[in-house]
Amino acid sequence: TLEAIADYSNSMSGKLKGESGDVIDKAMIVAFLINPFDDEYNNFMYFGRTSELDNEGNFTIENLIPGEYVLLAYPMNRKYVPGYYKENELAVRSWEDATRVEIGEEGDHGTYLITLEEHSKINGRGRVKGVCARDGKKGMIKQDGLQSEEALVGAMVYTTDENGNVVNTVKTDDAGEFVVEGLAKGTYWLNADKVGFYNNSTKVVIEDEDIDVNTSLTLDSKVTSVDDQFGDTQSGTVFPNPASSSVTLNFTSEQSGVAEVKLVDLRGNSVLTLDINTVLGENQVNINLDGVSSGTYFININDSNGIANIIPVVINK
């Protein structure tokens, strides 16, 4: 069971921009704790704290557990490739390659410029469907008949062409599934990444632009030190997904308190905000979707400790 987090008078800040210098003001910034300085907080390893951006692309994250962090920028504009902060370079696509940021107990610990590359343009009708999951204690990412506890929610799947250019990026849904669309004939690499797991890649060949490819790809990805905790405490589920009139949100809270639940669209706008009382353990809440348009959204849960869950959901009306 996770302990309550002490209050710390610390912060980190930064700015997000595109590789051509343009300001990005619609994105989610997540600071993932990679290495806590105090063993007392080892159970919080790989948890994320989130921040949205102001109109100038600036962000600030406060009250962080002292330790080493990596910063992930997830833009709502699909023009840009999500990535992790890398000092003096374009953002990288693997959390293991990211620059680690050290945060002490007090003070402002620097301003970090995250620069995102752009997706390479490609036109086609090819589509690849897949599933990411971990295989019990082995922590493998694979595609095969999954049980719910195996699904790897929120894994980033980057698609690169033979020249290494990123042509598409998607996140896995609450069933661990993903779909890559718009691919022309050719050879591609699917690269799966999630903080706390070793990333891995597999090759996919689109032989005909006008067909779907259901490849039996296997991405071997071993969980680092706290594999069991990572999968169980970080994720939540929504049902049904896709949804129309309402969704039921299930998630685990490590203490009683108040959690803020936001429904965020792909432009980064919060279209619905709820404050809910949580109990220790399993929580369930029904979200009414009246007035919410069809589209892809993220449910962002922040509890009283600042622990974040980000869950994709599709709404069809």
Salt bridges, closest charged atoms under 4 A:
ASP22 OD2 - LYS79 NZ 3.88
GLU52 OE2 - LYS262 NZ 3.65
GLU68 OE1 - ARG100 NH1 3.18
GLU117 OE2 - ARG93 NH1 2.88
GLU118 OE2 - LYS79 NZ 3.74
ASP135 OD1 - LYS142 NZ 3.95
GLU181 OE2 - ARG127 NH1 3.37
ASP210 OD1 - ARG125 NE 3.12
ASP212 OD2 - ARG127 NH2 2.74
ASP232 OD1 - ARG134 NH2 3.94
ASP265 OD2 - ARG267 NH2 3.31
